[in-house]
Amino acid sequence: MSSLTDQIIEVSNRFGTPEYSRAGGGNASVKVDGVLWIKPSGVPLLTLEAADLVPLKLDVLLDALETDTDEEGDPVQIAARKAQVASYTGGRRPSVEILFHALIPEPLVLHLHPLTANALTCNDDTVALAERLLGDEAVVVDYIDPGVPLARGIKVARDAFTARTGKAAPPITLLRNHGIIVAGETAEEIEQRIALVTDAVQAAIDAVPAPVAEEVDAEWTRTVTLAVAPTLRGLLAPTADGPLAAVATGTDLLHRSGTALDSAMLVGGPLIPDQIVYSGSFPAVVDVAAGSSSAEVVAATQAAVSDFRTEHGKNPVVVVVPGVAVFAAGKDAAAATNALAVFTDALRVTRDADRIGKVRVMDDAQRSFIENWEAEAYRQKVAAGAHAGALTGKIIVVTGGAQGFGLGIATELLADGATVILADLNLPGAQAAADRLAATYGTRVAAAGVNVADEQSQLDLAYEIVRRYGGLDVFVSNAGVVRSDGVMTQPVADFDFVTNVNYKGYFLGVRAVAPVMAAQHAVRPDLLFDIVEINSKSGLEGSKRNFAYSGSKFGGIGLTQSFALELVEYGIKVNAVCPGNFLDGPLWSDPERGLFVQYLKAGKVPGAETVDDVRRFYEAKVPMNRGCLPADVARAVKYVVEQQYETGQALPVTGGQNMLN
């Protein structure tokens, strides 16, 4: 048998999934030799390690449970300071529920917010249902404010159980409008008891058919999403002068069926404290008729946010178009996604609670306590984490992001704090690259598929970005191809291929994303957004036996200048970056289709007999004696994004090989 500490970590990680706990929610503790080792506030159960646990003297905590303090401040934190083990130097704040963990006698204690079990705990009929489903296997505790009151309430309920039955209180505690506490001597016992509760409640749920919502027209859903999400990015920005919010969108059956205008989720209030912390107590509701125009949807969204501010004195976190979609905002994509997930959890709990009884929401006093409780604000801050960089908060799409310049640029932008989407025709390659980068940058990197030469594919990419993030701040049109040959011998199909990807593809990308950026600017006219074409030095001067590529890049600069003139009134800057040759990238170095091989076969370099001869020829053209690197291009991208008075420019990044007149 592993140690008790190993067992609490094992069972915490196992039940730290979204089905049982989100973000920093839930708690875990183990008692060893008179010391309570407990999870720090804000640390997810899923990633909890033994080194995270905070040690507290058990006898001091039990004394605090029985004795009121005369000191000013939160009594839980006062108790935690007094109980601190002198040798502990970790500096982490222990869980806010240290006292009930100390109270329960079993050595292992796990506190969860399970979705299935909460259909029972968030129910008007909790007591009767618990008696029917679990008998004397669990004790029910009515909702009590967290901290000392909850711990004492649990003690009262346990003592009352013993007085009523003559038996010791069971190791399962059901906390109304909160979650469950499960204790045991071993991890196996805890797992068995969680299964006992979950299986019993799920069987009761399954015995009643689930409600089914009518399908919503996909085009109407798309119209709503494209109108609402970019508008919310501006309206719900965390600060007046900072980056826009990220906005996550839910449009599946649960979001439609659970958000009728009279549903408890829209008018009743929150179900559990975590919902208040991460999603807000109430959503804003956009009342708009099906089939309304985009302009009407935008106007209704602005009115809904304005009305919410008037009533509640703050921005909503969640905005609902009843029966169509749910939107959640956050300072970054991770926060927005978490807020949406927590609200979605509450939708599911509401649905299932109504199948076995009637859903019960928190009342005004209970809700108000959590809204103003410093401990929960602290937990939210710790769980959210922090990252800093010049591009923090910006959503950036890089086409051709699976490899080469695109991947290199994306990596540099991630390092500077951006959220980056690698968009590529090679979706498996883009996903593999995103997975590698996620080891360092977490959820700030993602992959998406796109064929830049296809109109619908570009429109679908823009919609997917809006659905995932609410919109975008920077669009880097990087995808490009090369087919080198002489003008008298190149197949027309190769010319069309290069032109469609490099020239037409740039146009289609701008055409797809510009309306999204314009919608954001409409509600935040103080902000500018950016389109950056990754052009080439071949767009600044002709290229022998490479006319299709060079012509497409010359055309790209013409598009850049023209787009800049047209889109500036919508707050969109358009610039081009013209790199020199990325000699180490796959475009040049691929052993089968790379430019070194193509140029050697095409005879573009006089006297060249090997690929190395071709490489040396091109290195010698550069005053700085090296090829261009992705970091060089990324710096130029960041430069044109940072500049507030530059648009329509073509910036050479060629080591001095090409200079502007």
N, C-alpha and C positions, 0 to 999 in steps of 0.2 A: 504494500500500500504506500502510495506517495505521501509526502508530508501534507498537513492540512493547508499550508500556504500554497503548495503546488495544486491542490485540489480546488481551492477557491479561484485560482487563476484559470484553471482548466474549464471549470463550469461557467465562469464569467465570460470567457472568450466564446464558448459554445453558444451561450444565450445572449451574446452581445449583438446579434443580428437585428435588422429592422423589424422583424416579426415580434421581437421582445423588448427592444430598446433602441432609441435613436440618439445621435450626437453624444452629449455627455450625460444622458439620462440613465436612471437606474443606479443601484449601489451594490457593493459587495464588501463583505468583511469576514475576518477570521480571528478567533480568539486563541491566543497562545500564551500560556504562563502569565496570566493576569494582564495581558496587553491586547487591546483591540487594534488590529491592523485593518484599515479601511481605505477604500478607493478615494482618491482626491476628487474634488469638485471639477466637473468639466471634462474629465478623462473618460473616453468611451470604454465600456465593458469589453468591446470587441478587441481592443488593443492593450488592455490592462496587463501590466507585468508586475512581478513581485516587487521590483525596485520602486514601483510607483506608490505602493501602499504606505499610508501615514500611520505611525504607531501612537496610540493614546492609552493612558492608564485607565484600566477598566473600573477600578473602584472610585476614581474621581468622577467619571461619567455617571455612574450609578448614584453617587451622592448628589450630583447636579440634577438628576431626574427627580429626586425627592425634595430638594431644597431650593427655594427661590434665592436669587442673588440680588444684592443691593447695588451692584455696579451698573453703570449706564452702558447701553449697547445691546447687541444681539446676544441673548443668553447662551445660545448654542456656541457662538464663537468665543464667548468668555469661558465656557466649559472646556472648549477645545484647547485654549491657551493654558488653562490650569492643568489639563490632562497630558500635555505634551511631554513626550519622553525626552529627557535632557540630551541624549546622544543623537537625536534626530536632527539632521541638517538639510533635509530636502527642501524645506520652505514651501511646500504645497499646502493649500487649504484643504482640510478633510471634508468629506461629504457633509451636507447640512443635516443629514439624518443620523448622526452618530449616536444619539441617545436611544432610539429604538433598537439599533443594532446591539448596543450594550445590554439592553433590557432582555432580549430574547436569549434563552440559556444555551441553545445549541451552538457549537463552535463555528459552523459555517452558515452565513446568512446572505441570501441573494434577494435583492429588491428589483422588480421588473415592471414594465408597462406593456404587457403582452396584448396584442390586438384581439385575439380570440377571447381571452379571459376578461378583457375590459368591456366586452359586450354584456358581461354579467355585472361588473363593478359599476359601470355607467348606466345603471338601469333603475327605474322606479321600483322594480320588483326584486332588487338584489337579495334581500333577506329571505324571502320565500323561495326564490330560485336556488339560492345557495343551500338551503335546507333540503330542497328536493334533489338537487344534483350531487351535493357533497356531504350532506348529513353533518356528523360531528367531526369531519375531516378538516374543517376550516372554521375560523372565527371571522365574523364580519365587523368592520370598524367603519362607522359613519364618517363622512368627510370632515376633517379637522385641519385647521391651518398647520402647515409644516413646522418643524422645529420642536420645541418643548411641548406645546399643546398636543401635537400628534403623538409623540412618544408617551405622554401621560394617558392619552385616550386609548392607545393600544394596551397599556397596562390595565386600565379599567375594564376594557372588553375581555381581556384574558382572564382577569379575576372573576368577572361575571360569568364567564363560561365555566370556570371551575366550580363556582358556587351553584350553578344550575345543574351541572352534570356529575359533579364529584370527581371529575377527571382533570388531569393537567391540560392546559391549553394546547391545541394542536399546533404543529409547526407550519401550517399554512394560514396566512392572514390575508383577507380580502379588504383592500382599502377602497372605499367607494369614491368614484370619480378620481381615481389615482392609479391603482395598479395592485400588485400582489407582493407579499413577502413570503419566501419559502426558506425554511431552515432545515438543517440536518447535521448528522454526525459525519457524513461522507458526501462526496460529490454525487455518488450514485443515488443516494437517498433524495437529494435535491432534484436530480433529473426525473426520478420516478414521481415525485410529488408535483412537479410542473406538468408532467404528462397527465397525471390524474385530473388536474384542473382543466387543462386544455382539451383533453379528449371528451370530458363530460360536457363542457360548454359547446364544443364543436358539434357533438351529436345532437344537442338540443337545437342548435342553429340549423343544422342540415334537415331536421324534421319539418321545417317550415320553408316553403318555396321562396326564393329570392325575388324581389320585384324586378321587372325588366323595363328599361326605358325605351322609348321609341328612338330609332336611329335618326341622327341628325345629318342633314345634307353635308357632304364633305366640302363642297365649295363654300357653303355658308360658314362652316367652321374655319376654313382657310381665310376667308374674308375677315372674320372676327379676329383671328389670331394676328394677321398682318396689320390690322388697324389698332388693336388694343395694346399689344406687347411693346412696340416701339414708343407709343405714347406714354406708357407707364415707365419706361426707362428714364424719360425726362422728368415726369411728374414725381416719381418716387426716388429720385437720386438721394443718396445718403446725406449729402451736404449741398448747399446752394451753389458752391463754386468748385465742387469736386467732380469726379467721373460719374457717368450715368450708372443707374442701378443695373444689375443683371435681373432678368425676368425668366422664370421657368414656367412652362405651359403644360397643363393637363387637359386632355380632350377625350379620354377613354370613357367607357360605359359608366364607370363609377362616378366620374366627374359630372357626367350628364344626369344620371339617375338620382344622384344624391344632392343636387343643388336646385331643386324646385324653389320657387319664390317663397313658399311657406314652410320650407324645411327647417328643422331645428338648427342645422348648421349655419343657416343664414340669419335667423332671427332669435334663436334661443340662447346662444352663448357657447363658450368652450366646454369641453368634456373633462379635460385633465390639465394640470399645471403646465406640462410641457407644451401643450397647444398654445397657451398664452405666451410662453417664453419665445417660441420659435415662429408661430404663425399669427399671433395677435388674438385678442379675444373675439373680435368680430371681423368679417370681411366687408369690403365695400362691394356694393351690388350695382352692376350696370344694367339698367332696365332699357332694353332696346328690342324692337320688334324684328322678327326674322325677316330677312330680305332687305333690311335697311342698307343704305349706301355706306361706303367706308367713311365718308365724312360724317354721316349721322352716328356711326358707331364711335368715332373719335370724340365727337361732341358729348355723347352720352357717357363715355369714359371720363372725360374731364369733369363733367357734372357730378358723377358718382364720387370721384376723389375729393372734389370740393365739398360736397355734402358731408362726407365722412370726416373731413378735417373740421368742419363747423361743429359737428356733433361730438367728436372725440378729442379734438385738440391735437391731433397728430396724423401722420400718414398711415394708411392701411398697409399691412404686409401682404395680405391676400385680397385679390379682386376677382369677383365671380360674375360671369355672364351666365345667368341661370339656365340650366339644361344644355349648355353648349361647352363652356370651357372654364377652367380655373387658372388664374395667374398668380404667381408669388414672386415678390421682389426681395432682393438682398444686396449687400454691398459687393458681392461677387457671386459667381455661378454656384459655388458650393453652398453658400448661405441661402440663395434663392431655391435651389433644388431641395435643400433640407426643409425649408418652410413649406414648399409644395408637398413634400412627402409627409410631413406631420399633419397637414390639413387633410391629405388623402387618407391617412390612417384614421383620422376622426370621422371621415365620411364612411369608411368601412365599419368602424365600431358602431356608428349611428344606425347604419343599415341592419347590422346583425342584432343590435340591442332591440330594435323594433320587431325583429322576427321572433324573439323569445319573450318580449315584454314591451316596455316603452322606454326610450332613451331618456336619461336624466342628465341635465346640464348643470354646471356650477351656478350658484346664485350670485347676486351682485356683490355681496360682502366677501364671499370666497374668491371671486374673480379679482376684486380690488386689492386684496391682500397680496396675491401673486404679482399683479401688475406693478406693485410698489415695493416688492421685497428685494432688498439689495443682494441677498444671497443668490437669487435666481439670475439677476443681472450679471453677477460675477461668473456664474456657471456658463451663461451664454457667451460671455466674452472669452473665457478660456477655451470653450469648445470650438469657437469660430477660428481661433488661431490668428496669425498675422503674417503678412509678407509685404515687403516694401520694394519699390522700384519705380523708375520714371513712368512705366507703362501700367502700373497697378490699376486694376479696374477696367482696363480696355479689353474689348473683345475684338480679336484680330483673326481674319480668315486668310490663309495662304494657299492659293491654288498651286498644284504641282508640288505639294508638300511632303510627298512620300520619300523623296530622295533629293540629292544634289543641292543646288542653291536653295530650293524651297525648304528642305528640311533644315539646312544650316541656318537660314534666316529665322525660321520658326524657333529653333533652339535658342538663338540669341535673344529673341523677343520674350520667350518664356523666362529666361534668366533675368530679364528686366521687369518681371512682374505681370506681364500680360497673360490673358487667357487666349490660347491659340488653337484654331481648328485646322488640321491638316486635311485639305480637300484635294482629292486626286482621283483620276480614272482608275488607278490601281488601289482600290479600297483595301484589299488585304495588306498591301504594302504600307499604306497609310496607317492602318490600324496597328500593325506590328511596330511601326515607328512610334506611334502614340503610346503604345503599351510600354515601350522602353523608356520613353521620356517621363511617363507617369510615375516611374520609380523615384524620380527626383521632384517632379512638379505636381504630382497628384492629379486632382480633377481639373487642373487648369489646362490640360491638353486633351484633345479629342480628335477623332477622325471622321471624315464624311466623304461620300462618293460624289464625283461630278465628272461629266464629260463637257469640258469647257466649250467645245464646238457645237453643242446641242442646246437650243434655246430652252426647252422644257427642263433639261437637267440643271441649267444654271438657275432657273426660277425655283426649282425644287430645292436646290442648295440654299438659296436665300430664305425660303420658307422654313427649312429645317433649322437654320441658324436662329431665325426669329423665334421658332417654337422652343428651342433649347435655351436661348440666352436673352431673348427679347429684342435683339437687334445686333448691330456691330458698329465698331468705331473706326476700324481700318480694314480695307480690302486690299490685299496684296495680290495683284494679278501676275503670277509668276509662271504658270504653266506654259511651256513652249517646246517646240520640236525643231529639228534641223534635218533637211535633206539636201546634201551638197552635190552639185553636178554643174556641167556647162550649160549655157543657154540653148545650145543646139542639140543637146542630148538628154536633158532632164525630162522624165515622163511628166505629162500634164497632171497625172494623179498625185505625184509627189509635190508639185507646185500647189495644187489645191489643198493637200493635206497640211502643208506648212501655213498657208494663208488662213485656212479655216481655224486652226488652233491658235496661232500667234496674233492674228489681226482680228478676225471675226470673233474669236473667243474672248478677247479683251473687251470688245464692244458688248457682247452678250452678258459678260459678268457685270460691267458697269450698269447696263440696262436693268439687271436684276436687283442690284443692291442699292442703287441710287434712291429709289422710292423709300426704302427703309430708312436710310440716312436722312432724307428730307423730312420724313415723319418725326424723327427724333429732334431734328433742328426746329421743327415747328413749335415744339413745346419747350425747347431749350435753345433759343436763338443766340445765347451767349457762347455756345459751343460750336466748334468746327469739327468736321469729320474728314477722313482721308481715303482717297483711292491712290494707290501707288502701283504703277506698272513697272515690273522688272523688265526693262528693255535690253539694250546691248550696245557695246561700242559700234556694232554693225548697224545700229540705227543712226549713228553720227557720221559714218563714212561708208562708202560702198565696199563690198566684199567680193573679191574675185572668185568665180565658180561657187558662189554661195548667194546668188541673187534672190532666190525665193525667201530665204531667211532675212537677208538684209532689207529687202523690199518690205517685208511684213513689219520689221522693226522701224524703218522709216515711217511707214504708215502709222505705227503705234504712237510715235511722237506727234504726228498730226492729230490723231485722236485725242491724245493727252491735252494738247493745247486747245482743241475745240471743246472737249468736255469741260476743261477748266473754265472757259468763258461762259459756258451754259449753266454749270452747276454751282458756281460761286454764290448765286442768289439763294441757293438752298443750303448754304453752309457747308459745302463740300469742296475741299481742296483736291486737285488732281495733279499729280506730278509723276515723272518717270525717273527711275534710277538706271543708269547705263553701265553695267559692269564690264570689266575686261574679261578675259578668258579664265574660267574656272578650270584650270588644267588638271586638277586632281579629282574633279567630279566625274560622275558617270557619263555626262554628255560628251566629254572629251576622251575619257580613259577606258570606256567600255571596250573590251577586247574584240567584240564582234561588230557593234554599230556605233562606236564612239567616233568623234570627229577626227582623232588622230588617224584611225583606220580609214575613214571616208576620204579624208584629204590626201592620204597616201595613195589610195586607189584612183582618186580623181586627178592626180598629178598637180595638185594645187601648189605644192612646194617644190620648185625646180631643184632637181638633183637629190631629193630626199629618197633614200632607199629603205629606211626603217621608220617605225613609229617614233623612236628616240630622236631621229633626225627632224621629224616634224615638230616634236615638242621643243627642241632646242631653238628651232627657227622662230617659234612664237614667243618663247621666253626672251629672246634677244630683241624683240620689238618693244619691250617694256623698259622704260628708263629705270624702274625699281627692280628689274631683273627677276620678277616672279609673277606667277599667275594671281588672279584675283581670288580671294577667299570669301566664304559666306559671312564671316565676321565683318569684312569690309563693306559688304552690301547691306548688312543689317544696320551698321552704324549710319549709313546713308538713308535708309528707310526711317530710322529714328529721328534723324536730322530733319527730314522734310515733314514728318509728323509734328515735331516740336515747333517748327516755324509757323508763326501765325500770319506771315505776310509773304508767303511764297505759294504760287500756284501756276500751273502750266509750264513748269521747268523740266529740263532733262539734265540730270546731274551725272556727269561722268565719274566713274569709279574705276579708273583704268591704270593706275600707277604712273600717270603722266603720258600714257600712249596717245590719249586723245585729250585735247584742251579746247575749251570754249573760246570763241572769238569775242 
